Amino acid sequence: MRWYLCSSEHQLEHLPEDADGVVVPYPELGISTLLPRCPSEAEAERMIREASDRGLEVQALADFTCAGCDHLSTSEHGTFRSLLDYLIHDLEVDGIVVADPYAVELASEHDVTVVVSHTAAVDTPEKAWHFERLGADVITLDPALNEDEKAVKLVRERVSARLRAAVNAVTWRDPAAYFERNLQSHATRRGEALSPYRNNPYEPLRERKVVEEVREELFDEVLVILGGEPP
């Protein structure tokens, strides 16, 4: 199965013909994947509905690596659960792509495909098993493993979840990626756009370890991240 991560209505309009489904960033929950832009909440909802009308499977991306513990606090926990319910029951997405282990567990309570994002840095069988135990149906491995037959085989022997590869994605082995993803998570929740040297000091430091290749036969499905800049 071939997925495309679309961060704009323009990308959705010009989606490659081999697409089986799309992943749409939903910024109100926080996006950690390093995209050139994130859609507004209203644009994301239009994209979800348009893709569904076109007969494509749709997954919502909410793969924050840090939410400032808001989703765990007494005041915000209910809001977080309500947003998940809204995506699943009102917008009727087919899947939720998350990185936070607690978000995996919450999403698994619903009749929806639960996907672990590449931003969760799953690169060992033990990590994969941990997320499957929490309820993951699909696990995206860290892009550093995209062509590592031995490593992928070891993960597959440990879990029964479907394995996904992310193409045009930054591996966690980029020294700045973890910290920049945390910043991106907070900024998207606040509706802010990051600019290098102004409020994103990590981008100039990034080594841009973007993985553009994959041995597709090693995986059950592939996610291609669209965009002109490294994701």
N, C-alpha and C positions, 0 to 999 in steps of 0.2 A: 504494500500500500504506500502511496506517495502523498505526502502532505506538504503544503506550502504555508509558511508563516507570512501573513500579509499585514503590513502596518499602515496601509492606506487604502482608500477606496480605488485609487488609480491602480494599485497593484492587483487588487481583486478583479478589476475590470479586464486587466491584461494577464490573467492567470494562465500559465501553461496548460496545454490541452491534456497533458497526462496527469493532471491533479485528480486525486480521489477525494481529498478533503482539504480544509483550510484551518489554520490556527489563527485566532484573532486576539491580539493583546487587549486585555480589559484593565485599563489603568487604575480604576478606582480601588482595586485590591492591591495594586503594586506590581510592576513588571521589572524583573531583574535582567532579562536578556538584553544585551547591549545593542539596541536598535538605533538607526539613524534618526528615527522619530517615533513617537507613540501617538496613536489616535486619541481624540477626545472620547469621553464616555459615549456621547451621542453618535459619533462616527463609528465607534466599535459596535454599537447596537445595530446601526444600519447595515454594517458589513455582515454581521451574524445573520440578520434576517434575509439579506440579499443572497448570501451563499446558500442558506437553507432553501430559499425559493428556487435556486438553480439546481437543487438536488444533490448538493455536496454535503458531506459530513462536516460538522463544525465543532471545533474545540476552542474553549476560551482559555487564554493564557493569563495566569495569575501566579507567576513563579517567583514572587519576592523572596529574597534571601534574608531580609530584615524588615520587620514591620514595626520596630520599636516596641515590640511586645503588645501592641494595641489589640491584636486579635486574641490575646490571652487575658486582657484586663477585664475587670467587672463591667466597666462602662462600654467597652467596644466589642466584647465577645458576641453579644447578640446581634450587633450590626454586621459583623463579619459573617455570621451564620446566615443572616437574612440576605446578604449579597450572594452567597453561594446558592441559596434557595431561589433567588431571582434569576440567576443565570440558568439554573437547571430546569426550573418549573415554569418560569415566565418566558424567557428567551429560548428555552428548549434546546440548549446546546447538547451535543452528543457526548462531549467529554470535557474534563477540566484538567489543565496542565499546571501542575504546582511543583514546588520544590520543598517547602516546609513540611516536615514529617507530620506535624499535627494537622495541617491542611489536607494531607493525604488521608489521614484517619477520618476527618470530618466528611470529606467528599465521598469516601467509600460507604457512608451510610445511605447514599442515594443510588438510584438506578441510573448510573452514568459511568462512562469509562473514565477511570482515574489514571492519569499519565504523570509520571515523574519527569520533570524537565532535566535537560542537560546541565542546568545551573546547580543541580543538587550534587554534582561532581561524583556520580556513581562510577567508580573505576575498579571495584573489587567485587567478588562474589558475595562477600559479607555485607557490603552496603546494599547490594541488590536484594539480598534476602531480607534485610531489615525493612526496606520499603514494601516488598511483597507482603510481608507479615502484617503491615499496617493497612493493606488493602489495595495496593497498586496493581492495575491490570496491564499497564505498559510502562516500561522503564527505558528512558533515554540514557544511554551511556555517555560518559564524558567523551567529547570528540577526539581526544588523544587516542582512543581505542578504535577509531573508525576503520583502520586497516590492520588491526592487531588480532589475527585469527586465534592465537592461543588464548589471549585474555578474554575475548568474546566467548570462546568455547567454554572456558572455566565458569563464566557467569551463567551461561545457558544450562550447564550441568547442575547449578545450584538452585535455579528458580524456574518456574513454569510461566512466568509473565512474558508477554511479547516484548521483544527488544527493538528499540528504535535508535537510529543514528541521526545526529544533527549535522547538517552540512552548512558551511559558511558560518560556523559558530566558533566562539572563542573557548578554548580549553581552560579549565581552572588552573592549569599549569602556567598560564600567563601570570606573572607576579603581581600585576595590578588588578586583575580581573575580579577577585573576591571583593576587594574594597570598593571598586567602581560599581559592582553590582549592588552592593548595599546602598550606595549613594543613589543609584538609579531607582531602587525600590522605593526609597523615601520620596524622591522627586516626583515620580509618576503619581504617587498617592496624593500629592499636593497639587498636581496639575502643572508642574514646572518643567521647562525645557532646559537641558543642561548645555552649557557652552564651555569649551576648553579655556583654560586660564582664568575664567571668571568664577564659575561655581562648579567646575569639574577639573580639579587639579590632577586627576589620575589619567585622563586621556593622553596628555603629552608624555606620560611615563610608560604607557602601555607598550608592550613589545608586539602587540597585535598578533598573537599566536592563533590566527584564524585557520581552522581546518576546512579545506575546500574539497577534499577527496574522501571517498568512502568505497569500501568493498561491499556493495549492496547485497551480495549473496550471503553475507554473514548475519544479516539482520532481517527481521520480519517486516519492518517498515522504515521509511526514510522521511525525515523532515528537512526541507530546504528553506533556509531563511532568506527571504528576498530583501534586497536593499543595496544601495550603492556603496555604503560605508560598512566596515566590519561590524557585525552584530554584537 
